[in-house]
Amino acid sequence: MALYDNKIFASTSNTSNGEVSSATRFYYHQTDSIVWAEYSGGSIVKGSLIAAVKENNCLEMRYHHINTDGEIMAGKCFSTPEVLSDGRLRMHEKWEWVTGDKSSGESVIEEVRD
């Protein structure tokens, strides 16, 4: 089952060392156990991610983007899905930069239905 295919997500919270904001949109795709997405908005000009679906539909991913300062940023993330009462997905994310200061943080993104 392609749980993530054609889903759009927006950030609802992020730690201060993250670059994703409520203006960032993620466009997810899925084939079998491979998930990928493009994202942009806010301080992110263009980004992409690739993920493997793990146990309980969790995602192990790597991401990279170019921010509005022209920096190429990259990191790794582990996302745990929660199905909301209205059927939308909320992803609880624990991430870590592999560039820059190599700090870590936590964020939440939720499915957007236009």
N, CA, C and O atoms as a GROMACS GRO file, in nm:
protein
  456
    1MET      N    1   0.084  -0.119   0.000
    1MET     CA    2   0.000   0.000   0.000
    1MET      C    3   0.089   0.125   0.000
    1MET      O    4   0.183   0.136   0.078
    2ALA      N    5   0.057   0.218  -0.087
    2ALA     CA    6   0.135   0.342  -0.099
    2ALA      C    7   0.076   0.449  -0.007
    2ALA      O    8  -0.003   0.533  -0.051
    3LEU      N    9   0.115   0.445   0.117
    3LEU     CA   10   0.062   0.536   0.219
    3LEU      C   11   0.096   0.681   0.191
    3LEU      O   12   0.018   0.770   0.226
    4TYR      N   13   0.211   0.708   0.129
    4TYR     CA   14   0.261   0.844   0.115
    4TYR      C   15   0.243   0.904  -0.024
    4TYR      O   16   0.267   1.023  -0.044
    5ASP      N   17   0.201   0.824  -0.121
    5ASP     CA   18   0.196   0.871  -0.259
    5ASP      C   19   0.096   0.986  -0.277
    5ASP      O   20  -0.017   0.979  -0.230
    6ASN      N   21   0.141   1.090  -0.345
    6ASN     CA   22   0.059   1.208  -0.377
    6ASN      C   23   0.011   1.285  -0.255
    6ASN      O   24  -0.092   1.352  -0.261
    7LYS      N   25   0.083   1.276  -0.144
    7LYS     CA   26   0.049   1.354  -0.024
    7LYS      C   27   0.127   1.484  -0.024
    7LYS      O   28   0.242   1.490  -0.070
    8ILE      N   29   0.064   1.589   0.028
    8ILE     CA   30   0.130   1.718   0.046
    8ILE      C   31   0.134   1.745   0.195
    8ILE      O   32   0.033   1.730   0.264
    9PHE      N   33   0.251   1.785   0.246
    9PHE     CA   34   0.270   1.812   0.387
    9PHE      C   35   0.318   1.954   0.409
    9PHE      O   36   0.385   2.013   0.323
   10ALA      N   37   0.283   2.010   0.525
   10ALA     CA   38   0.330   2.141   0.567
   10ALA      C   39   0.378   2.129   0.711
   10ALA      O   40   0.326   2.048   0.788
   11SER      N   41   0.477   2.209   0.746
   11SER     CA   42   0.532   2.207   0.880
   11SER      C   43   0.437   2.273   0.980
   11SER      O   44   0.379   2.378   0.951
   12THR      N   45   0.422   2.210   1.097
   12THR     CA   46   0.345   2.272   1.205
   12THR      C   47   0.434   2.311   1.322
   12THR      O   48   0.395   2.395   1.404
   13SER      N   49   0.553   2.250   1.332
   13SER     CA   50   0.649   2.290   1.435
   13SER      C   51   0.788   2.243   1.397
   13SER      O   52   0.805   2.144   1.325
   14ASN      N   53   0.889   2.316   1.447
   14ASN     CA   54   1.027   2.280   1.420
   14ASN      C   55   1.114   2.345   1.528
   14ASN      O   56   1.081   2.452   1.578
   15THR      N   57   1.224   2.281   1.562
   15THR     CA   58   1.317   2.343   1.655
   15THR      C   59   1.389   2.458   1.584
   15THR      O   60   1.394   2.462   1.462
   16SER      N   61   1.444   2.550   1.662
   16SER     CA   62   1.496   2.676   1.608
   16SER      C   63   1.614   2.658   1.513
   16SER      O   64   1.641   2.747   1.432
   17ASN      N   65   1.685   2.547   1.520
   17ASN     CA   66   1.800   2.524   1.432
   17ASN      C   67   1.760   2.463   1.298
   17ASN      O   68   1.846   2.434   1.215
   18GLY      N   69   1.630   2.443   1.275
   18GLY     CA   70   1.581   2.391   1.148
   18GLY      C   71   1.551   2.502   1.050
   18GLY      O   72   1.537   2.618   1.090
   19GLU      N   73   1.541   2.468   0.922
   19GLU     CA   74   1.512   2.568   0.819
   19GLU      C   75   1.371   2.555   0.763
   19GLU      O   76   1.324   2.645   0.693
   20VAL      N   77   1.303   2.445   0.791
   20VAL     CA   78   1.165   2.424   0.745
   20VAL      C   79   1.072   2.511   0.830
   20VAL      O   80   1.088   2.519   0.952
   21SER      N   81   0.975   2.575   0.764
   21SER     CA   82   0.877   2.659   0.833
   21SER      C   83   0.737   2.626   0.781
   21SER      O   84   0.721   2.539   0.696
   22SER      N   85   0.637   2.696   0.832
   22SER     CA   86   0.499   2.674   0.788
   22SER      C   87   0.481   2.710   0.640
   22SER      O   88   0.382   2.669   0.579
   23ALA      N   89   0.575   2.784   0.583
   23ALA     CA   90   0.568   2.820   0.440
   23ALA      C   91   0.624   2.710   0.350
   23ALA      O   92   0.610   2.717   0.228
   24THR      N   93   0.687   2.609   0.408
   24THR     CA   94   0.748   2.500   0.331
   24THR      C   95   0.643   2.395   0.298
   24THR      O   96   0.565   2.355   0.384
   25ARG      N   97   0.641   2.351   0.172
   25ARG     CA   98   0.550   2.244   0.129
   25ARG      C   99   0.633   2.128   0.077
   25ARG      O  100   0.730   2.146   0.003
   26PHE      N  101   0.591   2.007   0.117
   26PHE     CA  102   0.655   1.883   0.075
   26PHE      C  103   0.558   1.806  -0.013
   26PHE      O  104   0.442   1.788   0.024
   27TYR      N  105   0.603   1.762  -0.130
   27TYR     CA  106   0.521   1.687  -0.225
   27TYR      C  107   0.576   1.545  -0.234
   27TYR      O  108   0.678   1.521  -0.298
   28TYR      N  109   0.507   1.451  -0.169
   28TYR     CA  110   0.554   1.313  -0.155
   28TYR      C  111   0.506   1.223  -0.268
   28TYR      O  112   0.398   1.243  -0.324
   29HIS      N  113   0.589   1.122  -0.298
   29HIS     CA  114   0.559   1.019  -0.397
   29HIS      C  115   0.607   0.886  -0.338
   29HIS      O  116   0.695   0.884  -0.251
   30GLN      N  117   0.548   0.776  -0.384
   30GLN     CA  118   0.590   0.646  -0.332
   30GLN      C  119   0.572   0.538  -0.437
   30GLN      O  120   0.471   0.533  -0.507
   31THR      N  121   0.673   0.450  -0.448
   31THR     CA  122   0.665   0.326  -0.523
   31THR      C  123   0.719   0.217  -0.433
   31THR      O  124   0.835   0.219  -0.393
   32ASP      N  125   0.634   0.122  -0.401
   32ASP     CA  126   0.671   0.013  -0.311
   32ASP      C  127   0.724   0.070  -0.180
   32ASP      O  128   0.654   0.147  -0.114
   33SER      N  129   0.846   0.035  -0.141
   33SER     CA  130   0.899   0.083  -0.012
   33SER      C  131   0.992   0.203  -0.028
   33SER      O  132   1.069   0.234   0.062
   34ILE      N  133   0.986   0.269  -0.144
   34ILE     CA  134   1.069   0.387  -0.168
   34ILE      C  135   0.980   0.511  -0.173
   34ILE      O  136   0.880   0.514  -0.245
   35VAL      N  137   1.017   0.612  -0.096
   35VAL     CA  138   0.944   0.739  -0.091
   35VAL      C  139   1.041   0.849  -0.129
   35VAL      O  140   1.157   0.847  -0.089
   36TRP      N  141   0.992   0.947  -0.206
   36TRP     CA  142   1.074   1.064  -0.238
   36TRP      C  143   0.982   1.186  -0.240
   36TRP      O  144   0.861   1.174  -0.254
   37ALA      N  145   1.044   1.302  -0.225
   37ALA     CA  146   0.966   1.425  -0.223
   37ALA      C  147   1.050   1.542  -0.270
   37ALA      O  148   1.173   1.540  -0.261
   38GLU      N  149   0.981   1.643  -0.321
   38GLU     CA  150   1.040   1.772  -0.350
   38GLU      C  151   0.982   1.868  -0.246
   38GLU      O  152   0.868   1.851  -0.203
   39TYR      N  153   1.060   1.967  -0.207
   39TYR     CA  154   1.008   2.065  -0.112
   39TYR      C  155   1.069   2.202  -0.137
   39TYR      O  156   1.180   2.214  -0.187
   40SER      N  157   0.993   2.305  -0.100
   40SER     CA  158   1.038   2.443  -0.113
   40SER      C  159   0.945   2.532  -0.033
   40SER      O  160   0.839   2.489   0.012
   41GLY      N  161   0.988   2.656  -0.015
   41GLY     CA  162   0.906   2.754   0.056
   41GLY      C  163   0.977   2.807   0.179
   41GLY      O  164   1.058   2.738   0.240
   42GLY      N  165   0.946   2.931   0.214
   42GLY     CA  166   1.013   2.994   0.327
   42GLY      C  167   1.159   3.016   0.293
   42GLY      O  168   1.190   3.073   0.188
   43SER      N  169   1.249   2.972   0.380
   43SER     CA  170   1.393   2.992   0.356
   43SER      C  171   1.454   2.885   0.267
   43SER      O  172   1.575   2.883   0.246
   44ILE      N  173   1.371   2.794   0.213
   44ILE     CA  174   1.420   2.687   0.128
   44ILE      C  175   1.381   2.714  -0.017
   44ILE      O  176   1.262   2.722  -0.050
   45VAL      N  177   1.482   2.729  -0.102
   45VAL     CA  178   1.457   2.756  -0.244
   45VAL      C  179   1.414   2.629  -0.315
   45VAL      O  180   1.314   2.628  -0.387
   46LYS      N  181   1.490   2.521  -0.296
   46LYS     CA  182   1.457   2.393  -0.360
   46LYS      C  183   1.523   2.281  -0.282
   46LYS      O  184   1.641   2.291  -0.245
   47GLY      N  185   1.447   2.175  -0.257
   47GLY     CA  186   1.502   2.061  -0.186
   47GLY      C  187   1.440   1.931  -0.231
   47GLY      O  188   1.337   1.929  -0.298
   48SER      N  189   1.505   1.822  -0.194
   48SER     CA  190   1.450   1.689  -0.222
   48SER      C  191   1.493   1.594  -0.112
   48SER      O  192   1.590   1.618  -0.040
   49LEU      N  193   1.417   1.485  -0.102
   49LEU     CA  194   1.448   1.382  -0.003
   49LEU      C  195   1.421   1.246  -0.064
   49LEU      O  196   1.343   1.232  -0.157
   50ILE      N  197   1.487   1.146  -0.010
   50ILE     CA  198   1.465   1.006  -0.046
   50ILE      C  199   1.454   0.929   0.084
   50ILE      O  200   1.528   0.954   0.179
   51ALA      N  201   1.360   0.833   0.088
   51ALA     CA  202   1.336   0.759   0.211
   51ALA      C  203   1.304   0.613   0.182
   51ALA      O  204   1.255   0.578   0.075
   52ALA      N  205   1.332   0.531   0.280
   52ALA     CA  206   1.292   0.391   0.279
   52ALA      C  207   1.185   0.372   0.384
   52ALA      O  208   1.198   0.420   0.497
   53VAL      N  209   1.077   0.302   0.347
   53VAL     CA  210   0.971   0.271   0.442
   53VAL      C  211   1.020   0.156   0.530
   53VAL      O  212   1.059   0.050   0.481
   54LYS      N  213   1.016   0.180   0.661
   54LYS     CA  214   1.062   0.081   0.758
   54LYS      C  215   0.941   0.025   0.833
   54LYS      O  216   0.826   0.046   0.794
   55GLU      N  217   0.969  -0.047   0.942
   55GLU     CA  218   0.863  -0.107   1.023
   55GLU      C  219   0.762  -0.001   1.069
   55GLU      O  220   0.801   0.111   1.102
   56ASN      N  221   0.635  -0.037   1.071
   56ASN     CA  222   0.525   0.051   1.113
   56ASN      C  223   0.512   0.176   1.026
   56ASN      O  224   0.468   0.281   1.073
   57ASN      N  225   0.553   0.165   0.899
   57ASN     CA  226   0.545   0.275   0.802
   57ASN      C  227   0.630   0.396   0.839
   57ASN      O  228   0.607   0.506   0.789
   58CYS      N  229   0.728   0.377   0.927
   58CYS     CA  230   0.822   0.485   0.957
   58CYS      C  231   0.913   0.507   0.836
   58CYS      O  232   0.934   0.415   0.757
   59LEU      N  233   0.966   0.627   0.824
   59LEU     CA  234   1.054   0.661   0.713
   59LEU      C  235   1.194   0.692   0.763
   59LEU      O  236   1.212   0.771   0.855
   60GLU      N  237   1.293   0.628   0.702
   60GLU     CA  238   1.432   0.663   0.724
   60GLU      C  239   1.476   0.739   0.600
   60GLU      O  240   1.474   0.684   0.490
   61MET      N  241   1.517   0.864   0.617
   61MET     CA  242   1.541   0.947   0.499
   61MET      C  243   1.670   1.026   0.505
   61MET      O  244   1.731   1.044   0.610
   62ARG      N  245   1.708   1.073   0.388
   62ARG     CA  246   1.816   1.170   0.370
   62ARG      C  247   1.756   1.284   0.290
   62ARG      O  248   1.676   1.263   0.200
   63TYR      N  249   1.797   1.406   0.324
   63TYR     CA  250   1.743   1.523   0.255
   63TYR      C  251   1.854   1.622   0.225
   63TYR      O  252   1.958   1.623   0.290
   64HIS      N  253   1.828   1.706   0.126
   64HIS     CA  254   1.921   1.815   0.094
   64HIS      C  255   1.844   1.927   0.026
   64HIS      O  256   1.744   1.903  -0.042
   65HIS      N  257   1.892   2.050   0.047
   65HIS     CA  258   1.826   2.164  -0.015
   65HIS      C  259   1.923   2.282  -0.026
   65HIS      O  260   2.030   2.284   0.034
   66ILE      N  261   1.880   2.380  -0.105
   66ILE     CA  262   1.950   2.508  -0.114
   66ILE      C  263   1.862   2.612  -0.047
   66ILE      O  264   1.745   2.626  -0.081
   67ASN      N  265   1.920   2.684   0.048
   67ASN     CA  266   1.842   2.787   0.120
   67ASN      C  267   1.858   2.923   0.053
   67ASN      O  268   1.934   2.938  -0.042
   68THR      N  269   1.786   3.021   0.103
   68THR     CA  270   1.786   3.155   0.043
   68THR      C  271   1.921   3.226   0.057
   68THR      O  272   1.944   3.327  -0.009
   69ASP      N  273   2.010   3.174   0.142
   69ASP     CA  274   2.147   3.228   0.151
   69ASP      C  275   2.240   3.163   0.050
   69ASP      O  276   2.359   3.195   0.044
   70GLY      N  277   2.187   3.070  -0.031
   70GLY     CA  278   2.268   3.001  -0.131
   70GLY      C  279   2.348   2.885  -0.077
   70GLY      O  280   2.433   2.831  -0.148
   71GLU      N  281   2.322   2.844   0.047
   71GLU     CA  282   2.395   2.732   0.109
   71GLU      C  283   2.329   2.600   0.072
   71GLU      O  284   2.206   2.590   0.068
   72ILE      N  285   2.411   2.499   0.047
   72ILE     CA  286   2.360   2.363   0.028
   72ILE      C  287   2.363   2.296   0.164
   72ILE      O  288   2.469   2.280   0.225
   73MET      N  289   2.246   2.255   0.211
   73MET     CA  290   2.231   2.192   0.342
   73MET      C  291   2.185   2.048   0.323
   73MET      O  292   2.113   2.018   0.228
   74ALA      N  293   2.228   1.958   0.412
   74ALA     CA  294   2.190   1.818   0.402
   74ALA      C  295   2.173   1.759   0.541
   74ALA      O  296   2.234   1.805   0.637
   75GLY      N  297   2.090   1.656   0.549
   75GLY     CA  298   2.068   1.592   0.678
   75GLY      C  299   2.004   1.456   0.665
   75GLY      O  300   1.977   1.408   0.556
   76LYS      N  301   1.981   1.397   0.781
   76LYS     CA  302   1.913   1.268   0.788
   76LYS      C  303   1.798   1.281   0.887
   76LYS      O  304   1.803   1.362   0.978
   77CYS      N  305   1.696   1.199   0.866
   77CYS     CA  306   1.574   1.213   0.946
   77CYS      C  307   1.506   1.078   0.962
   77CYS      O  308   1.514   0.993   0.873
   78PHE      N  309   1.442   1.059   1.075
   78PHE     CA  310   1.358   0.942   1.099
   78PHE      C  311   1.219   0.994   1.132
   78PHE      O  312   1.201   1.068   1.229
   79SER      N  313   1.119   0.957   1.052
   79SER     CA  314   0.983   1.009   1.067
   79SER      C  315   0.886   0.897   1.106
   79SER      O  316   0.886   0.790   1.046
   80THR      N  317   0.805   0.924   1.206
   80THR     CA  318   0.705   0.829   1.255
   80THR      C  319   0.566   0.883   1.225
   80THR      O  320   0.532   0.993   1.268
   81PRO      N  321   0.483   0.807   1.151
   81PRO     CA  322   0.351   0.856   1.115
   81PRO      C  323   0.248   0.839   1.226
   81PRO      O  324   0.253   0.745   1.306
   82GLU      N  325   0.154   0.933   1.229
   82GLU     CA  326   0.037   0.925   1.315
   82GLU      C  327  -0.083   0.954   1.225
   82GLU      O  328  -0.083   1.052   1.151
   83VAL      N  329  -0.185   0.869   1.231
   83VAL     CA  330  -0.307   0.893   1.154
   83VAL      C  331  -0.401   0.974   1.241
   83VAL      O  332  -0.440   0.930   1.350
   84LEU      N  333  -0.438   1.093   1.193
   84LEU     CA  334  -0.529   1.181   1.268
   84LEU      C  335  -0.673   1.134   1.255
   84LEU      O  336  -0.704   1.051   1.170
   85SER      N  337  -0.760   1.187   1.339
   85SER     CA  338  -0.900   1.144   1.341
   85SER      C  339  -0.971   1.166   1.208
   85SER      O  340  -1.067   1.096   1.176
   86ASP      N  341  -0.924   1.265   1.129
   86ASP     CA  342  -0.986   1.291   0.998
   86ASP      C  343  -0.917   1.214   0.885
   86ASP      O  344  -0.949   1.234   0.768
   87GLY      N  345  -0.823   1.124   0.920
   87GLY     CA  346  -0.757   1.040   0.820
   87GLY      C  347  -0.628   1.098   0.764
   87GLY      O  348  -0.555   1.028   0.694
   88ARG      N  349  -0.598   1.225   0.794
   88ARG     CA  350  -0.474   1.284   0.747
   88ARG      C  351  -0.356   1.227   0.825
   88ARG      O  352  -0.372   1.172   0.934
   89LEU      N  353  -0.238   1.243   0.769
   89LEU     CA  354  -0.115   1.197   0.835
   89LEU      C  355  -0.044   1.312   0.904
   89LEU      O  356  -0.040   1.424   0.853
   90ARG      N  357   0.009   1.284   1.020
   90ARG     CA  358   0.100   1.374   1.092
   90ARG      C  359   0.230   1.296   1.109
   90ARG      O  360   0.228   1.181   1.154
   91MET      N  361   0.343   1.358   1.073
   91MET     CA  362   0.472   1.293   1.082
   91MET      C  363   0.554   1.357   1.194
   91MET      O  364   0.575   1.479   1.195
   92HIS      N  365   0.599   1.275   1.286
   92HIS     CA  366   0.685   1.319   1.398
   92HIS      C  367   0.828   1.288   1.356
   92HIS      O  368   0.864   1.172   1.338
   93GLU      N  369   0.910   1.393   1.342
   93GLU     CA  370   1.041   1.378   1.283
   93GLU      C  371   1.154   1.411   1.380
   93GLU      O  372   1.150   1.510   1.452
   94LYS      N  373   1.254   1.325   1.379
   94LYS     CA  374   1.379   1.349   1.452
   94LYS      C  375   1.486   1.357   1.346
   94LYS      O  376   1.508   1.261   1.272
   95TRP      N  377   1.554   1.472   1.338
   95TRP     CA  378   1.648   1.494   1.229
   95TRP      C  379   1.782   1.545   1.281
   95TRP      O  380   1.797   1.588   1.395
   96GLU      N  381   1.880   1.536   1.190
   96GLU     CA  382   2.016   1.581   1.224
   96GLU      C  383   2.083   1.633   1.098
   96GLU      O  384   2.080   1.569   0.993
   97TRP      N  385   2.143   1.752   1.109
   97TRP     CA  386   2.221   1.804   0.998
   97TRP      C  387   2.347   1.721   0.980
   97TRP      O  388   2.409   1.681   1.079
   98VAL      N  389   2.387   1.695   0.855
   98VAL     CA  390   2.517   1.634   0.828
   98VAL      C  391   2.610   1.739   0.767
   98VAL      O  392   2.726   1.711   0.737
   99THR      N  393   2.558   1.862   0.750
   99THR     CA  394   2.637   1.978   0.707
   99THR      C  395   2.624   2.084   0.815
   99THR      O  396   2.550   2.067   0.912
  100GLY      N  397   2.695   2.194   0.798
  100GLY     CA  398   2.683   2.304   0.894
  100GLY      C  399   2.728   2.264   1.032
  100GLY      O  400   2.834   2.204   1.049
  101ASP      N  401   2.646   2.298   1.133
  101ASP     CA  402   2.686   2.272   1.272
  101ASP      C  403   2.658   2.129   1.319
  101ASP      O  404   2.690   2.094   1.433
  102LYS      N  405   2.599   2.048   1.233
  102LYS     CA  406   2.570   1.906   1.262
  102LYS      C  407   2.481   1.889   1.386
  102LYS      O  408   2.487   1.787   1.455
  103SER      N  409   2.399   1.989   1.413
  103SER     CA  410   2.307   1.981   1.527
  103SER      C  411   2.185   1.896   1.490
  103SER      O  412   2.167   1.858   1.374
  104SER      N  413   2.103   1.866   1.589
  104SER     CA  414   1.983   1.785   1.566
  104SER      C  415   1.861   1.859   1.617
  104SER      O  416   1.871   1.959   1.688
  105GLY      N  417   1.744   1.808   1.580
  105GLY     CA  418   1.620   1.871   1.623
  105GLY      C  419   1.501   1.781   1.598
  105GLY      O  420   1.514   1.666   1.555
  106GLU      N  421   1.385   1.836   1.625
  106GLU     CA  422   1.259   1.764   1.604
  106GLU      C  423   1.160   1.856   1.535
  106GLU      O  424   1.158   1.976   1.559
  107SER      N  425   1.078   1.797   1.450
  107SER     CA  426   0.977   1.874   1.380
  107SER      C  427   0.853   1.790   1.360
  107SER      O  428   0.855   1.668   1.376
  108VAL      N  429   0.743   1.857   1.324
  108VAL     CA  430   0.617   1.790   1.292
  108VAL      C  431   0.567   1.848   1.161
  108VAL      O  432   0.562   1.970   1.143
  109ILE      N  433   0.528   1.759   1.069
  109ILE     CA  434   0.461   1.804   0.948
  109ILE      C  435   0.326   1.733   0.941
  109ILE      O  436   0.312   1.620   0.989
  110GLU      N  437   0.227   1.800   0.882
  110GLU     CA  438   0.094   1.742   0.869
  110GLU      C  439   0.048   1.748   0.724
  110GLU      O  440   0.082   1.839   0.650
  111GLU      N  441  -0.029   1.647   0.687
  111GLU     CA  442  -0.085   1.642   0.553
  111GLU      C  443  -0.180   1.759   0.531
  111GLU      O  444  -0.261   1.793   0.617
  112VAL      N  445  -0.168   1.820   0.413
  112VAL     CA  446  -0.252   1.932   0.372
  112VAL      C  447  -0.345   1.882   0.264
  112VAL      O  448  -0.301   1.817   0.169
  113ARG      N  449  -0.472   1.912   0.277
  113ARG     CA  450  -0.568   1.879   0.171
  113ARG      C  451  -0.622   2.009   0.117
  113ARG      O  452  -0.692   2.083   0.186
  114ASP      N  453  -0.589   2.036  -0.011
  114ASP     CA  454  -0.633   2.162  -0.074
  114ASP      C  455  -0.775   2.152  -0.126
  114ASP      O  456  -0.828   2.248  -0.182
   0.00000   0.00000   0.00000
